[in-house]
């Protein structure tokens, strides 16, 4: 039973979050997000091509790849050398869907942006941190593209962030670390746009079922937490010379 949240956090309080931009010399966009003890390096690379099924359609594409470094966790995990595990595929598809939700792909033009999210250290919430940091890396790449005159300034249609929420003994907790995530009866992941709209909701009753009312309470907590994340993102976006979304 959790007697006290790590760091003495309130139930509705996110972990300390910092986002550092420009951390990669070669990537068009990059951000290192630290959410408590979860650290994720996000890089955005611009490619002058699109998937074959988008050729000649005048549309761009945004996708993501996700991986966890071998010692991101307590014990070493083998690198994905051949076939990607199902969990990894699920997470990177989620990140890609989340980032595409805030991009005008037609305005982007016939090019792709690949956002790589590499978990340096994992303490719960890696997929949501990857979405939050990945958006900032994507924004930096688009700022460079716009500065060079290769794309309009309004490729971004909004912002997006991710937050985890859990239920422990009937109490709603936001932004779960590993200890909390592994002991909650219910856990959910919310992907939220800057104007409070939902991109995706993932919910699982790990040790108990949950009611529609529980789901509503968890959503309300997620929307509040997403607002705090948006404020952190907005500060970084403004520094890049882009409109605050």
WOGIMO-V869981 format. One record per helix or strand of 3 or more residues. SS is the DSSP state (H for helix, E for strand). FROM is the first residue (numbers start at 1). LEN is the number of residues. Records with the same first field share a line. If there is no record, write none. Layout:
# WOGIMO-V869981
SS = FROM-LEN / FROM-LEN
This chain:
# WOGIMO-V869981
H = 6-3 / 52-3 / 86-15 / 105-4 / 126-22 / 178-6 / 212-28
E = 17-5 / 29-7 / 38-10 / 61-8 / 112-10 / 160-9 / 171-4 / 186-8 / 198-8
